[in-house]
Amino acid sequence: MKTIRLKEGKERSLLRRHPWIFDGAIARGAADAGETVRVESDAGQFLAWAAFSPSSKIRARVWSFDEAQRIDASFFIARLAESIGARSRFDIKSDGFRLVHGESDGLPGLVVDRYADTLVAQFSSCGSERWKSQIVSALLAQTGLARLYERSDASVRGLEGLPEATGWLSGGGSTEVTIAEHGWKLSLDVAEGHKTGFYLDQRDSRQKFADYTRRLQFQRVLNCYCYTGGFTVAALSGGAAHVTSIDSSAPALERARANVALNGFDASRTTLLDADVNASLRQYIKEGRTFDAIVLDPPKFAPTVAHAERAARAYKDINRLALSILEPGGVLFTYSCSGGISADLFHKIVASAGSDAGVDAFISERMGGAPDHPMTVAFPEGEYLKGLVLMRR
């Protein structure tokens, strides 16, 4: 077993059980891509077993902090069983949910989503890539499913020195899937679209939006960055009279249109716009057009802290515009999925947007990812999705 030795003082994060080891923390030692290494402190104290990544700034990702642990096929069988078993303890009202959430489930670089009878996996680290065949076998055995599609096409694979990889790893057939979520249905294509084909992390937020729509009887709803229409369907399910949905992706809008029809809603209750959100919001201000409820769920503006300043300006601008066209008493569901924007910073950004818009609002609720996308005490970076529910005064 190869060993890497850390520089003096660089063991502190590992003693707190944080799973990342950056290249600058290593004094000496190396290994092949994905190879398991013994990690030791400057004094030679055992710290962890980790997967080595020669190309990444995150030079090693921890599999285990137990010195007696062997990293072999049995390890992945047990770790996957633990992760899958945890989902049975969550309140998930859908047959579309996340089975493995990377570091938070002790499996760095691995994401596995289940869509009805289909599994979709992303292998985004050298360690998960090296153990791919064993992981696939364990997933199929433990879920009893036959179809597993790979969506290892995220940009982070390039940072690991890995090429993109997509396609069936088990089974085959159509990549079109329909899932049941709360009281509605949503279709997707696991071979296309963002993430593994859909935003499962917003499942509970969609239900919350439907509940608010039903309770407050929203008439005019605006869904910005609507993607395939999850919040649109939720609003219609809640009884919204009309929902305007904006996205710059024509294929996503066609999927949104199909999802509206799939749930039996009258097409006249929706307007789908292939347009820029900022430009549309500015036009609505000029026209004096307002809405009872607005959803702002933009794409990732700040993948890292280094991008936070530029992203903060973008988040502030869209929130300022949205608050300007929100009716008094109306509700704004606003989100950031940027890991480089903390919950505290996001709150400050939205507060500044409200000040510039001359609008005050109650913070009704703070939102995060669905429970099958967990954050752990030792890995706060897992809290990438944060949201606020604002009720305009």
PyMOL commands that set and color helices and strands:
alter all, ss='L'
color gray80, all
select helices_A, chain A and resi 12-15+23-25+73-87+102-105+126-130+132-143+156-159+200-216+230-237+250-262+267-269+277-287+305-324+343-357+380-382
alter helices_A, ss='H'
color red, helices_A
select strands_A, chain A and resi 2-6+20-22+26-28+36-40+46-52+58-64+96-101+110-115+118-123+147-152+165-170+176-181+184-189+220-224+242-247+270-274+291-296+326-336+361-368+386-392
alter strands_A, ss='S'
color yellow, strands_A
deselect
rebuild
show_as cartoon
